Amino acid sequence: MSVAEPWQTAEIPGPKKAIVMAKPEIVVAMVKRAKRPIMIVGHKAAEIDLGEEKLIDYLIRFAKRTDIPVVATAHIIGEFLKRGFKPAAYMPAVNIGSRLADPQWEGLDGKGQYDLAVFVGMQYYFEWLILSGLKHYAPYLKTLTLDNVYQPHASLSFPNLSMEKWKENLKVIMEKLEGGE
């Protein structure tokens, strides 16, 4: 197991920290293994340029390939709709965080609680707080972040990565999903 430090200095996550995903294939395995995954996308997904596409375009392909419901937070809903993709829901990030922590919540479709929540594209400190709440109040939920910075409150997180290494990891994830492996 690799050790990583929080991207934001002076943040103390406590003794229980995220497992570092050393290989991008772990993301594919986690999503495929989950019975009820969900993806929460923040506004930065429309701002981050991956070269040939924006992060939001990558996430749309990811969602279509995995059939994972997407919750759009902040003003990102407009960016999804411009691209012809309708997320399963739109709500503030704090709201979806609270719902995921509620063991009585039956999910967006009324079919039960989620077992995996994938977070991506939020402000670091904001995602940090939501993941901290889920770590402490939703022990039944695994959390995974696709961002290029280490989030110690997630169940699994990439270490702090350069943009180039992060793009390589995202490419490998999509190749594995599209290859059906």
N, C-alpha and C positions, 0 to 999 in steps of 0.2 A: 504494500500500500504506500503510495506516494503522499508526502506532506506538502501542503500549500499554505500560503499566507493570504489573508483577506486582501483584496485589492485596495480597499480604503484603509489607510493607516489609522491606528489608535482604536480600532474596533476590536472588541474582545468577544468572540462568539461563545465561549464556554468550553467545557470538556468534550462535548459531542460535536464533531465537525463532519462536514460532507466528505464522502469518499471521492477521491480524485479520479476522474475518468481519464486514464492514460491512453485509451484507444477509443476512437469515435464509434467503433462497432458496438460499444456498450449501449449507446443511445438506441440503436436499432433493436438490440436484444430487449432492452427495457420496454420500449414501446410495443413491440410484438408480444411480449409476455403479459403485458397489462390487460386486464379484462375490461376496465373502464378508464381509459386515459382521457385527459383533457389538456388543451394548450392555452395558456394565457399570454397574450401578446401586447406589449407596451408600445408607446408612440415612437420610440427610437427605431423600431423595425422599418419605418418608412424613411428614416434618415440615413441609415447605415448602408454605404455603398460597398457591395462585394466585388465590384469590377464589372462583370457582365450583367449584373442585376442588383436590385436592392434586396436587403434582407427580407422584406415583406414578400417579395416575389418567390424567394426560396421557401419561406414558410407556407405559402399557399401551395406550392408543389408538395412540400412535406405533408401538409394536412390532407391533400387529395390522395396521396400515395398511401397514407396510413389510415385514412378515414377517421381522423381524430377531430373531435369537435373543438372549435376555436372560440375563445372569448376575447373580443376586442376591447381594450381599455382605452381611456383617454379619448383623443380625437382620431384614433387610428381607423375607426369604422369607415370613415369616408375614403381612406386609401384602399381598403379592401374592396369596397363597393365600386370604386373607379376601375378596379381590375377585374370586375365581374365575379367576385367571390363574396358570398354571403356567410359571415361567421354565424355560429350557432347562437351567440348572444353578444350583447354589448352592455358593459357595466363598468363602473369605476373599479379599479384594482383592489381597493380596500374592501369593497362589497364582495367580490368573488373570493377574496382571501377569507372573509368572515364566513361565507357560505361553505367553503371547503373545510373550515374548522368545525362546522356544525354537524355532529354525527346524525342528526335527524333530517338533514337536507337530502332530498331525493334526486338531486342533480337537475340539469337543465331540461331533461326529457322525462323526469319523474320515474326513472328506472333504477334509482339507487345512487349511493355515494361513489365517487371516483376513487380509484386505487393508485393512480399516477397523475401528477400535475406537472406539466412541462412549462417552465417560465422562460420568457425571452423578450428582450427589447425594452426593459424598464430602466428607469434611473437606478443606479446601483444601490444607493442607500434606501430607496423605497422598496425595492425587491428584497433587500436585506431584512427589513422590518416585517414584511409579509411572510417571508420564509421562516423567520424566527417564531412568529406566532403559530405557524403550521407545525413547526418542529415540536413546539411545546404542547399544543392543544389538539393536534390531529395525528396521533401516533399511528393510525391506520393508513395514513396517506404517505406514499413515497413522492418526493419532489426532485425534479431534475431541472437544471438550468442549461440552456444552450448558449448562453453568452460567453464571451471570451475572457471573462474575469471570474476568479474563484469566489463562489458564494458559500461560505462555511455553514450556513443554516439549511442549505438544501441537503437532500439525501445523497445526491450525486452532483458533481460539478466539474467542469473543465478547470484545469489550473489557469493561472494568468497566462494568456497566450498573446503572441503578436498577431496582428491582423492577418499576415500571410499564413501562419500556422493554423489559425482559426478557420480561414477560408479552405485550407486543405482538409481540415476535419469535417467541415460542412459538406464538402465535395464527396468525401468518402462515405458519409452518412447517406447522401442521396444516391450514390452509386449502389450501395448495399440495398437500399430500399427498391430502387428501380430494377436491380438484378434479381430481386426476389429471394435473396439469401437470408 
